[in-house]
Amino acid sequence: MSANLHREKLLSLFEENQEGVIFLKGAETMYRYGTDYEFPFRQESNFWYLTGVNEPEYHAVLDVKSGEYHLFSPKRDAQFAVWHGNVRDQNEIKEEYQPDRLHQNNDLLTILRNLKPSVVYCLDEEQAEFIEDLSREFTVDTDSLRDALTYCRCIKTEGELDLLREAARINNIAHLEVMKALKPGMYEYEMKALFDYHQVKNGLLQDAYNGIHAGGENTAVLHYVDNNEKINGGDLYLVDAGYEKEGYASDVTRTYPANGRFSGDQAAIYQIVLNTLNKCIELVKPGVKMEDLHLAACRIILHGLKELKIIKGDVDEMMEQNIFALFFPHGLGHFLGLDTHDVGGYPQGVERIDRPGVRFLRVRRELMPGMVITIEPGIYFIPALLKPAFENEEQAKYLNEKRIKSLFNFGGIRIEDNLIVTEDGYENLTDVPKEIKEIENVMQG
């Protein structure tokens, strides 16, 4: 990660000769409910983006006018070394992180007073309160910095793209190894353990989010994280998981049959989702709106379900009645970067579309080169959504109730790839088998 380049990018968005400073408070070590159980440390993403520091209790100040970068390190004593190991001296810290000026945290107020800022830009109210607790003499702005950082982070530099490519490369390996290993009778947590093992074996130590390792009906639970049930013959298995490389995430989903061969309904519904994924990926290029991709996905899904006689009627009418949301209730994709659901999906002033299925879309803007997105259509049979629809006259007339009820134990299918938007289209980072024959060949050895 080139933090220096990121700082230059951010400062270019502020007015020249502005007598202000940017303040960022790094993350602290988190403990479980007042005990001495430490959660694995992971730096706050904006701080990591601008400093490259993935250690607790650091602060940073950027002088907007001069561009000078001040880093503030925590003061460590011998007792810290007893419990946590070597305490680096200031020269070692400066050599690693390359600030223009390195100080200790207790110098923060002195340095701010020396800089005499007309305004201190903070990320949020919590960080603003930290500055105000130091001294009430500073004017604080909590609006400008977050918008500027969001703008910077949603267009990736080449260094960021390389980290995303490496996270994806290792994620591809882990997903493939899990696909090879699955057998009926295994438990979801066994699959999670295998997935985690191959990530760590290849050098990635931090999961990007709570992975979903779901068998059977659990495949229809969008954020399933229990991961504790047996995967039976005839079940589908859905894995939605990824790890991060120096903070940059990979997020891939695959769904396949526990016994290595898709049944008739499984293959037919899987093919609809795969067709939706492939056609939406083909449409990805600069200038395309994410909500248009989402609605295209909804239409493809409706056509496919109609062919299988799961739904009936005119597809245009079903689009108007939002029938797609009964089977595809989430958004088509999201930005990917230092956070799995990365920043920038809704620019200032852009509101969510208040429409079933569409309101959960995490990106509503035109795609631009350097953006990194996921495309992840799905079809799910969720009784909690479908049973009320049978009682709704406007929806029920499009539903084959008997056919749908026979699929209440089916679960769901989601397939997800990660894409870089390029000048003339896209680069697909995901190389995990997804065609039916490919999956069956892998699983049958």
C-alpha positions as a Markdown table, in Angstrom:
| # | Residue | x | y | z |
|---|---|---|---|---|
| 1 | Met | 0.0 | 0.0 | 0.0 |
| 2 | Ser | 1.4 | 3.4 | -1.0 |
| 3 | Ala | 0.2 | 5.6 | 1.9 |
| 4 | Asn | 2.2 | 8.5 | 0.6 |
| 5 | Leu | 0.3 | 8.4 | -2.7 |
| 6 | His | -3.0 | 8.2 | -0.8 |
| 7 | Arg | -2.1 | 11.3 | 1.3 |
| 8 | Glu | -1.2 | 13.3 | -1.8 |
| 9 | Lys | -4.5 | 12.2 | -3.4 |
| 10 | Leu | -6.5 | 13.3 | -0.4 |
| 11 | Leu | -4.7 | 16.7 | 0.0 |
| 12 | Ser | -5.3 | 17.5 | -3.6 |
| 13 | Leu | -9.0 | 17.8 | -2.8 |
| 14 | Phe | -8.5 | 20.5 | -0.2 |
| 15 | Glu | -8.1 | 24.2 | -1.1 |
| 16 | Glu | -4.5 | 25.5 | -1.5 |
| 17 | Asn | -3.3 | 27.7 | 1.3 |
| 18 | Gln | -5.9 | 26.3 | 3.6 |
| 19 | Glu | -4.7 | 26.9 | 7.2 |
| 20 | Gly | -6.1 | 23.6 | 8.5 |
| 21 | Val | -5.1 | 20.2 | 9.5 |
| 22 | Ile | -6.5 | 16.7 | 9.1 |
| 23 | Phe | -6.6 | 14.6 | 12.3 |
| 24 | Leu | -7.0 | 10.8 | 12.3 |
| 25 | Lys | -7.2 | 8.7 | 15.4 |
| 26 | Gly | -5.9 | 5.1 | 15.0 |
| 27 | Ala | -7.8 | 2.1 | 16.4 |
| 28 | Glu | -7.1 | 0.8 | 19.9 |
| 29 | Thr | -6.9 | -2.8 | 21.1 |
| 30 | Met | -10.3 | -4.2 | 21.8 |
| 31 | Tyr | -11.2 | -6.5 | 24.7 |
| 32 | Arg | -14.1 | -8.8 | 25.3 |
| 33 | Tyr | -16.5 | -7.4 | 27.8 |
| 34 | Gly | -14.0 | -5.9 | 30.2 |
| 35 | Thr | -11.8 | -9.0 | 30.4 |
| 36 | Asp | -8.2 | -9.3 | 29.2 |
| 37 | Tyr | -9.2 | -11.3 | 26.2 |
| 38 | Glu | -7.8 | -9.4 | 23.2 |
| 39 | Phe | -9.6 | -9.4 | 19.9 |
| 40 | Pro | -7.1 | -9.7 | 16.9 |
| 41 | Phe | -6.1 | -6.1 | 16.1 |
| 42 | Arg | -7.2 | -4.7 | 12.8 |
| 43 | Gln | -6.6 | -1.0 | 12.0 |
| 44 | Glu | -9.4 | 1.4 | 11.2 |
| 45 | Ser | -9.5 | 1.4 | 7.4 |
| 46 | Asn | -9.2 | 5.2 | 6.8 |
| 47 | Phe | -6.2 | 5.4 | 9.1 |
| 48 | Trp | -4.5 | 2.4 | 7.4 |
| 49 | Tyr | -5.2 | 3.9 | 4.0 |
| 50 | Leu | -3.4 | 7.2 | 4.9 |
| 51 | Thr | -0.6 | 5.9 | 7.1 |
| 52 | Gly | 0.1 | 2.2 | 6.4 |
| 53 | Val | 0.2 | 1.7 | 10.1 |
| 54 | Asn | -1.5 | -1.5 | 11.4 |
| 55 | Glu | -0.7 | -1.1 | 15.1 |
| 56 | Pro | -2.9 | 0.2 | 17.9 |
| 57 | Glu | -2.9 | 3.6 | 19.6 |
| 58 | Tyr | -1.3 | 5.7 | 16.8 |
| 59 | His | -2.5 | 9.2 | 15.7 |
| 60 | Ala | -1.8 | 11.2 | 12.6 |
| 61 | Val | -2.0 | 14.8 | 11.5 |
| 62 | Leu | -1.7 | 16.2 | 8.0 |
| 63 | Asp | -1.0 | 19.9 | 7.5 |
| 64 | Val | -3.2 | 20.8 | 4.6 |
| 65 | Lys | -1.1 | 23.8 | 3.5 |
| 66 | Ser | 2.4 | 22.3 | 3.6 |
| 67 | Gly | 1.4 | 18.7 | 3.1 |
| 68 | Glu | 3.6 | 17.7 | 6.1 |
| 69 | Tyr | 2.7 | 14.4 | 7.7 |
| 70 | His | 3.0 | 14.1 | 11.5 |
| 71 | Leu | 2.7 | 10.6 | 13.0 |
| 72 | Phe | 2.2 | 10.1 | 16.8 |
| 73 | Ser | 3.3 | 6.8 | 18.3 |
| 74 | Pro | 2.3 | 5.4 | 21.7 |
| 75 | Lys | 4.9 | 5.5 | 24.5 |
| 76 | Arg | 5.9 | 1.9 | 25.3 |
| 77 | Asp | 7.6 | 0.9 | 28.5 |
| 78 | Ala | 9.5 | -2.2 | 29.8 |
| 79 | Gln | 6.3 | -3.7 | 31.1 |
| 80 | Phe | 4.8 | -3.6 | 27.5 |
| 81 | Ala | 7.9 | -5.5 | 26.3 |
| 82 | Val | 7.3 | -8.2 | 28.9 |
| 83 | Trp | 3.9 | -9.0 | 27.6 |
| 84 | His | 4.1 | -8.0 | 23.9 |
| 85 | Gly | 7.7 | -8.3 | 22.9 |
| 86 | Asn | 10.3 | -5.8 | 21.5 |
| 87 | Val | 9.6 | -2.1 | 21.9 |
| 88 | Arg | 10.9 | -0.3 | 18.8 |
| 89 | Asp | 12.7 | 3.0 | 19.2 |
| 90 | Gln | 11.6 | 6.1 | 17.3 |
| 91 | Asn | 14.2 | 5.6 | 14.6 |
| 92 | Glu | 12.8 | 2.2 | 13.7 |
| 93 | Ile | 9.2 | 3.5 | 13.6 |
| 94 | Lys | 10.2 | 6.4 | 11.4 |
| 95 | Glu | 12.1 | 4.1 | 9.0 |
| 96 | Glu | 9.1 | 1.9 | 8.6 |
| 97 | Tyr | 6.3 | 4.4 | 8.2 |
| 98 | Gln | 8.3 | 7.4 | 6.7 |
| 99 | Pro | 6.4 | 10.3 | 8.4 |
| 100 | Asp | 7.8 | 13.8 | 7.9 |
| 101 | Arg | 7.7 | 14.2 | 11.6 |
| 102 | Leu | 7.5 | 11.5 | 14.3 |
| 103 | His | 6.2 | 12.4 | 17.8 |
| 104 | Gln | 4.8 | 10.6 | 20.8 |
| 105 | Asn | 1.1 | 10.7 | 21.6 |
| 106 | Asn | 1.5 | 13.0 | 24.5 |
| 107 | Asp | 2.9 | 15.7 | 22.2 |
| 108 | Leu | -0.3 | 15.9 | 20.1 |
| 109 | Leu | -1.7 | 19.0 | 21.8 |
| 110 | Thr | 1.6 | 20.8 | 21.6 |
| 111 | Ile | 2.0 | 20.1 | 17.9 |
| 112 | Leu | -1.6 | 21.2 | 17.1 |
| 113 | Arg | -1.0 | 24.5 | 18.9 |
| 114 | Asn | 2.2 | 25.0 | 17.0 |
| 115 | Leu | 0.4 | 24.4 | 13.7 |
| 116 | Lys | -2.3 | 26.9 | 14.6 |
| 117 | Pro | -5.0 | 25.4 | 12.4 |
| 118 | Ser | -8.0 | 27.4 | 11.4 |
| 119 | Val | -9.9 | 24.2 | 11.4 |
| 120 | Val | -9.3 | 20.5 | 12.4 |
| 121 | Tyr | -10.9 | 18.1 | 9.9 |
| 122 | Cys | -12.1 | 14.9 | 11.7 |
| 123 | Leu | -13.7 | 11.7 | 10.4 |
| 124 | Asp | -16.7 | 11.7 | 12.8 |
| 125 | Glu | -18.1 | 13.1 | 16.1 |
| 126 | Glu | -16.2 | 10.6 | 18.2 |
| 127 | Gln | -12.8 | 11.8 | 16.8 |
| 128 | Ala | -14.0 | 15.4 | 17.1 |
| 129 | Glu | -14.8 | 14.9 | 20.7 |
| 130 | Phe | -11.3 | 13.5 | 21.2 |
| 131 | Ile | -9.8 | 16.8 | 19.9 |
| 132 | Glu | -12.3 | 18.9 | 21.9 |
| 133 | Asp | -11.3 | 17.0 | 25.0 |
| 134 | Leu | -7.7 | 17.9 | 24.4 |
| 135 | Ser | -8.6 | 21.6 | 24.1 |
| 136 | Arg | -11.7 | 23.7 | 23.2 |
| 137 | Glu | -9.5 | 26.2 | 21.3 |
| 138 | Phe | -9.9 | 24.4 | 17.9 |
| 139 | Thr | -12.7 | 24.6 | 15.4 |
| 140 | Val | -13.7 | 21.2 | 14.2 |
| 141 | Asp | -15.2 | 20.1 | 10.9 |
| 142 | Thr | -16.8 | 16.6 | 10.7 |
| 143 | Asp | -18.2 | 16.7 | 7.2 |
| 144 | Ser | -15.5 | 17.4 | 4.7 |
| 145 | Leu | -12.9 | 14.7 | 5.5 |
| 146 | Arg | -15.2 | 11.6 | 5.3 |
| 147 | Asp | -16.5 | 12.8 | 1.9 |
| 148 | Ala | -13.0 | 13.4 | 0.6 |
| 149 | Leu | -11.7 | 10.0 | 1.8 |
| 150 | Thr | -14.6 | 8.2 | 0.4 |
| 151 | Tyr | -13.9 | 9.8 | -3.0 |
| 152 | Cys | -10.3 | 8.7 | -2.8 |
| 153 | Arg | -10.9 | 5.2 | -1.7 |
| 154 | Cys | -13.5 | 4.2 | -4.2 |
| 155 | Ile | -11.0 | 4.7 | -7.1 |
| 156 | Lys | -8.2 | 2.3 | -6.5 |
| 157 | Thr | -4.5 | 3.0 | -7.2 |
| 158 | Glu | -2.4 | 0.4 | -9.0 |
| 159 | Gly | -0.8 | -0.6 | -5.7 |
| 160 | Glu | -4.2 | -1.2 | -4.2 |
| 161 | Leu | -5.3 | -3.3 | -7.2 |
| 162 | Asp | -2.3 | -5.5 | -6.8 |
| 163 | Leu | -3.2 | -6.2 | -3.2 |
| 164 | Leu | -6.7 | -7.0 | -4.2 |
| 165 | Arg | -5.4 | -9.3 | -7.0 |
| 166 | Glu | -3.2 | -11.2 | -4.4 |
| 167 | Ala | -6.1 | -11.5 | -2.0 |
| 168 | Ala | -8.2 | -12.9 | -4.8 |
| 169 | Arg | -5.5 | -15.3 | -5.9 |
| 170 | Ile | -5.3 | -16.9 | -2.5 |
| 171 | Asn | -9.1 | -16.9 | -2.1 |
| 172 | Asn | -9.4 | -18.8 | -5.4 |
| 173 | Ile | -7.1 | -21.5 | -4.0 |
| 174 | Ala | -9.0 | -21.8 | -0.8 |
| 175 | His | -12.4 | -22.0 | -2.5 |
| 176 | Leu | -11.1 | -24.7 | -4.9 |
| 177 | Glu | -9.7 | -26.8 | -2.1 |
| 178 | Val | -13.0 | -26.6 | -0.2 |
| 179 | Met | -14.9 | -27.7 | -3.3 |
| 180 | Lys | -12.6 | -30.7 | -3.7 |
| 181 | Ala | -13.0 | -31.7 | -0.1 |
| 182 | Leu | -16.8 | -31.6 | 0.5 |
| 183 | Lys | -18.5 | -34.9 | 1.1 |
| 184 | Pro | -22.0 | -35.6 | 2.6 |
| 185 | Gly | -21.9 | -36.0 | 6.4 |
| 186 | Met | -19.3 | -33.3 | 6.9 |
| 187 | Tyr | -20.1 | -30.3 | 9.2 |
| 188 | Glu | -20.3 | -26.7 | 8.1 |
| 189 | Tyr | -17.5 | -25.9 | 10.7 |
| 190 | Glu | -15.3 | -28.5 | 9.1 |
| 191 | Met | -15.6 | -26.7 | 5.7 |
| 192 | Lys | -14.9 | -23.4 | 7.5 |
| 193 | Ala | -11.8 | -24.9 | 9.1 |
| 194 | Leu | -10.5 | -26.2 | 5.7 |
| 195 | Phe | -11.2 | -22.8 | 4.1 |
| 196 | Asp | -9.4 | -20.9 | 6.9 |
| 197 | Tyr | -6.5 | -23.4 | 6.8 |
| 198 | His | -5.8 | -22.8 | 3.1 |
| 199 | Gln | -5.9 | -19.0 | 3.6 |
| 200 | Val | -3.5 | -19.1 | 6.5 |
| 201 | Lys | -1.2 | -21.6 | 4.7 |
| 202 | Asn | -0.9 | -19.1 | 1.9 |
| 203 | Gly | -0.1 | -16.2 | 4.2 |
| 204 | Leu | -3.4 | -14.4 | 4.8 |
| 205 | Leu | -4.1 | -14.2 | 8.5 |
| 206 | Gln | -7.2 | -11.9 | 8.7 |
| 207 | Asp | -10.7 | -12.8 | 7.5 |
| 208 | Ala | -12.3 | -10.0 | 5.6 |
| 209 | Tyr | -15.7 | -10.7 | 7.2 |
| 210 | Asn | -17.7 | -13.4 | 9.0 |
| 211 | Gly | -17.7 | -16.2 | 6.4 |
| 212 | Ile | -20.9 | -18.0 | 5.5 |
| 213 | His | -20.5 | -21.8 | 5.3 |
| 214 | Ala | -24.1 | -23.1 | 4.9 |
| 215 | Gly | -25.6 | -26.4 | 4.0 |
| 216 | Gly | -29.2 | -27.3 | 3.1 |
| 217 | Glu | -31.9 | -24.8 | 4.1 |
| 218 | Asn | -29.2 | -22.6 | 5.7 |
| 219 | Thr | -28.1 | -21.6 | 2.2 |
| 220 | Ala | -31.2 | -19.4 | 2.0 |
| 221 | Val | -30.1 | -17.4 | 5.1 |
| 222 | Leu | -28.3 | -14.4 | 3.7 |
| 223 | His | -26.0 | -13.7 | 6.6 |
| 224 | Tyr | -25.8 | -17.2 | 8.1 |
| 225 | Val | -22.9 | -17.4 | 10.5 |
| 226 | Asp | -23.7 | -20.3 | 12.9 |
| 227 | Asn | -21.7 | -22.8 | 10.7 |
| 228 | Asn | -22.5 | -25.7 | 12.9 |
| 229 | Glu | -24.8 | -28.1 | 11.1 |
| 230 | Lys | -24.3 | -31.3 | 9.2 |
| 231 | Ile | -24.3 | -31.2 | 5.4 |
| 232 | Asn | -26.3 | -34.1 | 4.1 |
| 233 | Gly | -26.4 | -35.9 | 0.8 |
| 234 | Gly | -28.8 | -34.0 | -1.6 |
| 235 | Asp | -28.1 | -30.7 | 0.1 |
| 236 | Leu | -26.6 | -27.7 | -1.5 |
| 237 | Tyr | -23.6 | -26.1 | 0.1 |
| 238 | Leu | -23.0 | -22.4 | -0.1 |
| 239 | Val | -19.6 | -20.8 | 0.9 |
| 240 | Asp | -19.4 | -17.0 | 0.9 |
| 241 | Ala | -16.0 | -16.1 | 2.4 |
| 242 | Gly | -12.7 | -14.4 | 1.9 |
| 243 | Tyr | -9.6 | -13.1 | 3.6 |
| 244 | Glu | -7.7 | -9.8 | 3.2 |
| 245 | Lys | -4.2 | -8.9 | 2.0 |
| 246 | Glu | -2.8 | -6.0 | 4.0 |
| 247 | Gly | -6.4 | -4.9 | 4.6 |
| 248 | Tyr | -7.7 | -5.4 | 1.0 |
| 249 | Ala | -10.5 | -7.9 | 0.9 |
| 250 | Ser | -11.6 | -10.8 | -1.4 |
| 251 | Asp | -15.3 | -11.8 | -1.3 |
| 252 | Val | -16.3 | -14.8 | -3.3 |
| 253 | Thr | -19.4 | -17.0 | -3.2 |
| 254 | Arg | -19.9 | -20.5 | -4.7 |
| 255 | Thr | -22.8 | -22.9 | -4.3 |
| 256 | Tyr | -22.6 | -26.6 | -5.2 |
| 257 | Pro | -24.1 | -30.0 | -4.3 |
| 258 | Ala | -22.8 | -31.9 | -1.3 |
| 259 | Asn | -22.8 | -35.2 | -3.2 |
| 260 | Gly | -20.9 | -33.8 | -6.2 |
| 261 | Arg | -23.7 | -33.8 | -8.7 |
| 262 | Phe | -26.6 | -31.3 | -9.2 |
| 263 | Ser | -30.1 | -32.7 | -9.1 |
| 264 | Gly | -32.6 | -31.6 | -11.8 |
| 265 | Asp | -34.0 | -28.7 | -9.9 |
| 266 | Gln | -30.6 | -27.8 | -8.5 |
| 267 | Ala | -29.1 | -27.7 | -11.9 |
| 268 | Ala | -31.9 | -25.8 | -13.5 |
| 269 | Ile | -32.0 | -23.1 | -10.8 |
| 270 | Tyr | -28.3 | -22.9 | -10.6 |
| 271 | Gln | -28.1 | -22.3 | -14.3 |
| 272 | Ile | -30.5 | -19.3 | -14.0 |
| 273 | Val | -28.2 | -17.7 | -11.4 |
| 274 | Leu | -25.1 | -18.5 | -13.5 |
| 275 | Asn | -26.7 | -17.0 | -16.6 |
| 276 | Thr | -27.5 | -13.9 | -14.6 |
| 277 | Leu | -24.0 | -13.6 | -13.2 |
| 278 | Asn | -22.4 | -14.0 | -16.7 |
| 279 | Lys | -24.7 | -11.6 | -18.5 |
| 280 | Cys | -24.3 | -8.9 | -15.8 |
| 281 | Ile | -20.5 | -9.3 | -15.9 |
| 282 | Glu | -20.6 | -8.8 | -19.7 |
| 283 | Leu | -22.4 | -5.5 | -19.1 |
| 284 | Val | -19.8 | -4.1 | -16.7 |
| 285 | Lys | -17.9 | -1.1 | -18.1 |
| 286 | Pro | -17.4 | 2.6 | -17.3 |
| 287 | Gly | -20.6 | 4.7 | -17.4 |
| 288 | Val | -22.9 | 1.8 | -16.5 |
| 289 | Lys | -25.2 | 2.4 | -13.5 |
| 290 | Met | -25.1 | -0.3 | -10.8 |
| 291 | Glu | -28.9 | 0.0 | -10.4 |
| 292 | Asp | -29.4 | -0.8 | -14.1 |
| 293 | Leu | -27.2 | -3.9 | -13.7 |
| 294 | His | -29.3 | -4.9 | -10.7 |
| 295 | Leu | -32.6 | -4.5 | -12.6 |
| 296 | Ala | -31.2 | -6.4 | -15.6 |
| 297 | Ala | -30.4 | -9.2 | -13.1 |
| 298 | Cys | -33.9 | -9.2 | -11.8 |
| 299 | Arg | -35.4 | -9.5 | -15.3 |
| 300 | Ile | -33.1 | -12.4 | -16.2 |
| 301 | Ile | -34.1 | -14.2 | -13.0 |
| 302 | Leu | -37.8 | -13.7 | -13.7 |
| 303 | His | -37.4 | -15.1 | -17.2 |
| 304 | Gly | -35.6 | -18.2 | -15.9 |
| 305 | Leu | -38.1 | -18.9 | -13.1 |
| 306 | Lys | -41.0 | -18.5 | -15.6 |
| 307 | Glu | -39.4 | -21.1 | -17.9 |
| 308 | Leu | -39.3 | -23.5 | -14.9 |
| 309 | Lys | -43.0 | -22.8 | -14.2 |
| 310 | Ile | -42.1 | -21.5 | -10.7 |
| 311 | Ile | -43.8 | -18.2 | -11.6 |
| 312 | Lys | -46.2 | -17.3 | -14.4 |
| 313 | Gly | -47.4 | -14.3 | -16.3 |
| 314 | Asp | -46.0 | -11.3 | -18.1 |
| 315 | Val | -42.4 | -10.5 | -17.1 |
| 316 | Asp | -42.9 | -6.8 | -17.5 |
| 317 | Glu | -45.9 | -6.9 | -15.1 |
| 318 | Met | -43.9 | -9.0 | -12.7 |
| 319 | Met | -41.1 | -6.4 | -12.8 |
| 320 | Glu | -43.6 | -3.7 | -11.9 |
| 321 | Gln | -45.0 | -5.8 | -9.1 |
| 322 | Asn | -41.4 | -6.5 | -7.8 |
| 323 | Ile | -41.9 | -10.3 | -7.9 |
| 324 | Phe | -38.2 | -10.7 | -8.3 |
| 325 | Ala | -37.7 | -9.5 | -4.7 |
| 326 | Leu | -39.5 | -12.6 | -3.4 |
| 327 | Phe | -36.6 | -14.7 | -4.8 |
| 328 | Phe | -33.7 | -12.2 | -5.0 |
| 329 | Pro | -34.1 | -10.0 | -2.0 |
| 330 | His | -30.6 | -8.5 | -1.8 |
| 331 | Gly | -28.5 | -6.1 | -4.0 |
| 332 | Leu | -26.5 | -7.3 | -6.9 |
| 333 | Gly | -23.2 | -6.2 | -5.5 |
| 334 | His | -21.0 | -3.8 | -3.6 |
| 335 | Phe | -17.7 | -2.0 | -3.7 |
| 336 | Leu | -14.7 | -4.0 | -2.5 |
| 337 | Gly | -11.5 | -2.6 | -1.0 |
| 338 | Leu | -10.2 | -2.0 | 2.6 |
| 339 | Asp | -13.7 | -2.9 | 3.7 |
| 340 | Thr | -15.6 | -5.8 | 2.2 |
| 341 | His | -18.6 | -3.5 | 1.8 |
| 342 | Asp | -16.3 | -0.7 | 0.8 |
| 343 | Val | -17.1 | 3.0 | 1.0 |
| 344 | Gly | -18.5 | 5.2 | -1.8 |
| 345 | Gly | -21.6 | 3.3 | -2.9 |
| 346 | Tyr | -23.9 | 6.3 | -2.3 |
| 347 | Pro | -22.3 | 9.6 | -3.1 |
| 348 | Gln | -23.5 | 12.6 | -1.2 |
| 349 | Gly | -27.1 | 13.5 | -2.1 |
| 350 | Val | -27.9 | 10.1 | -3.7 |
| 351 | Glu | -30.7 | 8.3 | -1.9 |
| 352 | Arg | -31.6 | 4.6 | -1.9 |
| 353 | Ile | -34.4 | 3.5 | -4.2 |
| 354 | Asp | -37.4 | 2.7 | -2.0 |
| 355 | Arg | -38.4 | -0.5 | -3.8 |
| 356 | Pro | -38.4 | -4.1 | -2.6 |
| 357 | Gly | -35.2 | -5.9 | -3.4 |
| 358 | Val | -33.6 | -2.7 | -4.8 |
| 359 | Arg | -33.4 | -0.8 | -1.5 |
| 360 | Phe | -30.7 | -3.0 | -0.3 |
| 361 | Leu | -28.4 | -2.3 | -3.3 |
| 362 | Arg | -25.1 | -1.1 | -1.8 |
| 363 | Val | -23.9 | 0.9 | -4.8 |
| 364 | Arg | -26.0 | 3.5 | -6.7 |
| 365 | Arg | -23.7 | 5.3 | -9.1 |
| 366 | Glu | -22.1 | 5.1 | -12.5 |
| 367 | Leu | -19.1 | 2.8 | -12.6 |
| 368 | Met | -15.7 | 4.3 | -13.3 |
| 369 | Pro | -12.2 | 2.8 | -14.1 |
| 370 | Gly | -10.4 | 1.8 | -10.9 |
| 371 | Met | -13.6 | 0.8 | -9.0 |
| 372 | Val | -13.7 | -2.7 | -7.7 |
| 373 | Ile | -17.1 | -4.4 | -7.4 |
| 374 | Thr | -18.8 | -7.7 | -6.7 |
| 375 | Ile | -21.5 | -9.2 | -8.9 |
| 376 | Glu | -23.5 | -11.7 | -6.8 |
| 377 | Pro | -27.0 | -12.6 | -8.0 |
| 378 | Gly | -29.0 | -15.3 | -6.2 |
| 379 | Ile | -32.2 | -17.2 | -6.0 |
| 380 | Tyr | -33.6 | -18.3 | -2.6 |
| 381 | Phe | -36.8 | -20.0 | -1.4 |
| 382 | Ile | -37.5 | -18.3 | 1.9 |
| 383 | Pro | -40.8 | -19.2 | 3.4 |
| 384 | Ala | -40.9 | -16.0 | 5.4 |
| 385 | Leu | -41.1 | -14.0 | 2.2 |
| 386 | Leu | -43.1 | -16.4 | 0.1 |
| 387 | Lys | -45.9 | -17.5 | 2.4 |
| 388 | Pro | -47.2 | -13.9 | 2.8 |
| 389 | Ala | -47.0 | -13.5 | -1.0 |
| 390 | Phe | -49.5 | -16.4 | -1.4 |
| 391 | Glu | -52.0 | -14.3 | 0.6 |
| 392 | Asn | -51.4 | -11.2 | -1.5 |
| 393 | Glu | -53.7 | -11.0 | -4.5 |
| 394 | Glu | -51.3 | -8.8 | -6.5 |
| 395 | Gln | -48.4 | -11.2 | -6.0 |
| 396 | Ala | -50.2 | -14.6 | -5.7 |
| 397 | Lys | -51.4 | -14.6 | -9.3 |
| 398 | Tyr | -47.8 | -14.8 | -10.6 |
| 399 | Leu | -46.8 | -17.6 | -8.2 |
| 400 | Asn | -47.1 | -21.3 | -8.8 |
| 401 | Glu | -47.9 | -22.0 | -5.2 |
| 402 | Lys | -47.7 | -25.8 | -5.4 |
| 403 | Arg | -44.3 | -25.8 | -7.2 |
| 404 | Ile | -42.9 | -23.2 | -4.8 |
| 405 | Lys | -44.0 | -25.0 | -1.7 |
| 406 | Ser | -42.2 | -28.1 | -3.0 |
| 407 | Leu | -39.0 | -26.0 | -3.0 |
| 408 | Phe | -39.3 | -24.7 | 0.6 |
| 409 | Asn | -36.5 | -27.1 | 1.7 |
| 410 | Phe | -34.4 | -26.2 | -1.3 |
| 411 | Gly | -32.4 | -23.3 | 0.3 |
| 412 | Gly | -30.7 | -20.9 | -2.0 |
| 413 | Ile | -28.0 | -20.4 | -4.6 |
| 414 | Arg | -25.7 | -17.4 | -4.9 |
| 415 | Ile | -22.6 | -17.0 | -7.1 |
| 416 | Glu | -20.2 | -14.1 | -6.7 |
| 417 | Asp | -17.2 | -12.8 | -8.6 |
| 418 | Asn | -14.9 | -9.8 | -7.9 |
| 419 | Leu | -14.3 | -7.4 | -10.8 |
| 420 | Ile | -12.0 | -4.4 | -11.4 |
| 421 | Val | -13.7 | -1.9 | -13.7 |
| 422 | Thr | -11.2 | -1.0 | -16.5 |
| 423 | Glu | -11.1 | 1.7 | -19.2 |
| 424 | Asp | -12.9 | -0.6 | -21.7 |
| 425 | Gly | -14.7 | -3.2 | -19.5 |
| 426 | Tyr | -13.5 | -5.3 | -16.6 |
| 427 | Glu | -10.9 | -7.6 | -15.2 |
| 428 | Asn | -12.4 | -10.6 | -13.3 |
| 429 | Leu | -10.3 | -11.5 | -10.3 |
| 430 | Thr | -12.2 | -14.7 | -9.5 |
| 431 | Asp | -11.1 | -18.0 | -11.0 |
| 432 | Val | -13.1 | -20.6 | -9.1 |
| 433 | Pro | -15.1 | -23.2 | -11.1 |
| 434 | Lys | -18.7 | -22.1 | -11.6 |
| 435 | Glu | -20.0 | -24.0 | -14.7 |
| 436 | Ile | -22.0 | -27.0 | -13.7 |
| 437 | Lys | -19.7 | -29.5 | -15.5 |
| 438 | Glu | -16.6 | -27.9 | -14.1 |
| 439 | Ile | -17.9 | -28.1 | -10.6 |
| 440 | Glu | -19.0 | -31.7 | -11.0 |
| 441 | Asn | -15.6 | -32.7 | -12.5 |
| 442 | Val | -13.7 | -31.1 | -9.6 |
| 443 | Met | -15.9 | -32.7 | -6.9 |
| 444 | Gln | -15.8 | -36.1 | -8.5 |
| 445 | Gly | -12.0 | -36.0 | -8.8 |
